[in-house]
Amino acid sequence: MKALAGPTDHVVVVGAGLSGLSAALHLLGAGRRVTVVEREALPGGRAGRIDRHGYRIDTGPTVLTMPDLLDEAFAAVGERLTDRLTLQELHPAYRARFADGSELDVHTEPMAMEAEVERFAGARAAQGYRRLRRWLQQLYAVQRRRFIDRNFDSPLQLLHPDLVRLAALGGFHRLDGRIARFLPDPRLRRVFSFQALYAGVPPARALAAYAVIAYMDTVAGVYFPRGGMHAVPQALAEAAAGAGADFRYGRRVTRLERAGGRITAVVTEHERLACDAVVLTPDLPAVYELLGRRPRRPVRLRHAPSAVVLHAGSDRTWPGTAHHTLSFGGAWERTFEELTHGGQLMSDPSLLVSRPTASDPQLAPPGRHLHYVLAPCPNTERGPGAAEWHTLGPHYRDSLLSLLERRGFTGLDAAVEDLGTVTPADWAGQGLAAGTPFSAAHTFAQTGPFRPRNLVRGTENAVLAGCGTTPGVGIPTVLLSGKLAAARVTGLRPPGSATRTSRRRRGVVPR
């Protein structure tokens, strides 16, 4: 593994998002002095928080998986997850509702899920689920250390017996077709393949290797932190500060000072911070603008679809609404084509409805409920531009509320207090390329050693972290991204990945 040359005693981390906080903790654990510069007043980056009318609204991801990676970050400075966070494991992880009116609870406990699949689709489907679960576990075991938690210096590093094992497991087949070998029921297949949208690729075209995301969602467990999702970056920042990190909030980086190939200082609107090395976590276009160079790629970077998010409060909730409810439309392949190729809004949307107050009522005023509706949509390169969304946004919000009314959320439109609608225009306004929070899509040509590297040629002491670089999008991968960036700085191979720790150590409380 290539590492930075020269001194790295003082590292400035630009951005206090999850990747920057992970990098800071691993750097502190390796004995570096760390300064974290963040343009906002709080840590979190995309995992931010807005307090509005007594509601505590998480502005970023709502699904937390793989808490062992959090434990690993805390352990770098001698702490445990339980020192800072209390997690609840969600049962069910999801509730899936289909266009034909059927429902399926998605459990991560094997016997509970097997019984639910048998109730839903019969004994043969339950047998298929058992085989699918084993396959997902094998797929993850092969990929974790060799292909995900790894700094690549060359595609030649893929040439390893694990690559043969991955091929033998069917990892280079198509995701939808591979899952169909286990689950003939198309409704069940959606539960284990919709995650490909996080990677920006339709299940019919995604590699089966991307089923590791389904492993995280449907096998490893889905969790929720007391205090909401923003409690995660807050806890990471507090641990880093306790270990000696110097946080500078409300500081926007304006430029990087250079001497030859080395960055000598990070300059904000308020101060100049001399440094030996820098970890850059903003979105890739902003990073490349600061560096003054953009790596050459044979093909232009392709971005994942975006999303419209509705934040809504109400004095009621709706029967059967779990913490996470998947509302699937009748269309499937056509919807993905609309998002990724046609640049159209979904004609029959599939939606994620989260109700965080199901697990933590204190996130809303007494007697109130908080709902979060995520609707995938084209990014601004494929679909409507940012300017169009200023007019389109309110109309699309109304159409989504009407759709949910028809899908069982009767009286939703009249009951909700609009706490904010986020569209691709808002993501673009935050400086996110193509108006999407999901960054570069995980096509084969943008995965592993082919994804934008965390080392930038021509700059001797800068490392990238975040969802645009290796290993990719999602809370688990951006935490790994920070760890991998720290390893580039220190030259130290991080300790082996955390094993599944006990519920007591992870701070998981029963529900």
Disulfide bonds with the S-S distance in Angstrom:
none
